[in-house]
């Protein structure tokens, strides 16, 4: 029934039941499809819960962005027993996003039919669309509560997997009613043998080079350089992290060709992860073998047929974990505070097409940025995994080597700032809308500026692809409406409007106002609007925009090819 409603009625329904569409659109419409793990009673979540969830992550983590929706009565943020079990910390360590416990799930699943779900046997699954449920935490279909078992038999849940409720328990072996005599019996063991306990790993024993307080204090200045061992491993005990914080140090760790930079702010975050004395923070960085790199890159290209991606510096596996005082190791997969990595770039590589990608084992490659420096290529990351330096060579049939903006278009396509209008077309002479340019500005800002998605514009619907980007561009001061309530997302941009927005972006990223120059041979400078004059002079002085040699054409529309050249010129200054 919900699916048959108009978009307007669906939005009214979502508001009525308390679903913030802007918030959940941002959560669910990401680089991966979404899968929600639905929780149950306290007993259920104490009974083999962690082992089951780890297996779910192993089975679905590469394919889906994972969420956990707790039972309203058993919120891991506030429920005493679950707080003691550190349930939230466990979910965080696996990169699972915690949803509000009071979230109206039936309504959410109606509003987002493409979102998948799985969990304990519950009447909730009667509300899901066909095959929206992908697994159950139950021993078999027979253990599902009625009428879920009947719905399963009818095929409503497709090929949904089953995870045993208590995977830690093992069945007793069935006795053999007719055992055969053993001609060579073993000697009888002692009546009460005591099993030898598994060895507990000792922090620092095989976990790489352990950094000492002296390593930190022996270097002057706010930034220090440390080296990992020959295997690319390094460990920081709790007391050393405290020393780093007490002395307000940022740390550069050299792992051979790779450098990891950790700021003072990041070390505060690390201290919160470590907790008690005796724990260690462990970093590992190592290149994957050339054979494995070739296989992974073949998989990447098979999944990205619209471009040719080539190894431009290697693929490196980055690990981060906490080793507790008792030897328990907790892998960290997502970071609340980002780190900076610098990776090598090969000789003879076209650096305009080079970027850093996080690559999953199934070949899914996500662009995470990349600024080329003298040391290599650098970016900020908030996830842990395999990072590859790749060349992204995208060919558009309507832009060839002879087009005046070809280099700029290829470079911005490789940086995933400008996209094509089709799988292999760019349409260089098409006009650029205000909404399209808002999205470009936000990509140039970077993910650290994501946040406030509110805006005053009545002509920007929450269902529009550009709604988040317009909100971010507006809230960061890069773009304004045509009136207090109108944005005019489909209106074409003029060249003087682009100049103003680029000048604002320059100020946002550099903290200074671009220098102006009134010296120009362009004949139509008097045609520039008074509100844009200073910014047009500034972008001309910076060689970001130049006009056609004789005129600036301030009121003229700007094309996609011209925007590509403007952004390419701007990036040369950063």
Beta strands, then each sheet from edge to edge (+ up, - down):
strand 1: 33-38
strand 2: 64-69
strand 3: 97-99
strand 4: 116-120
strand 5: 133-137
strand 6: 161-163
strand 7: 209-211
strand 8: 223-227
strand 9: 233-237
strand 10: 250-255
strand 11: 258-262
strand 12: 280-287
strand 13: 308-323
strand 14: 329-331
strand 15: 334-343
strand 16: 354-359
strand 17: 365-369
strand 18: 371-372
strand 19: 377-383
strand 20: 386-393
sheet 1: 3+ 2+ 1+ 4+ 5+ 6+
sheet 2: 7+ 9+ 12- 13+ 14-
sheet 3: 7+ 9+ 12- 13+ 20- 16+ 17-
sheet 4: 8+ 10+ 11- 15+ 19- 18+
end
